Amino acid sequence: QVQLVESGGGLVQAGGSLRLACAASGRTFSDYAMGWFRQAPGKERRFVAKISWDGVTTYYSESVKGRFTISRDNAKNTVYLQMNSLKPEDTAVYYCNGPIIRGVAGDYWGQGTQVTVSS
């Protein structure tokens, strides 16, 4: 059974940092791009960041560019999202997704991890 399990969410003050992790099991995603999405209350799920299979190429939404960094460790089958300079508008449930092929979200989603940023 394929699973993506996110961790690292929590409550943080504006300007603070959090590091999310997404651990995959049941199959390897090392040959595929992976990504993070988020969903704020009452809003649609939106793209945050993605990373190529080898970690060389990354892409971010404009709202997080310069503050968030996506990375991966294929030996651990894990993808990370380092979030710095957090803002209240970053409050959302964050989801890991893969495999991302030709820019399209994959079939596998994690259960999500809540990030709450207080002002």
Buried (B, 14 or more C-beta within 10 A) or exposed (E): EEEBBBBBBEEBEEEBEBBBBBBBEEBEBBEBBBBBBBBBEEEEBEBBBBBBBEBEEBBBBEBBEEBBBBBBEBEEBBBBBBBBEBBEEBBBBBBBBBBBEEEEBBEBBBEBBEBBBEE
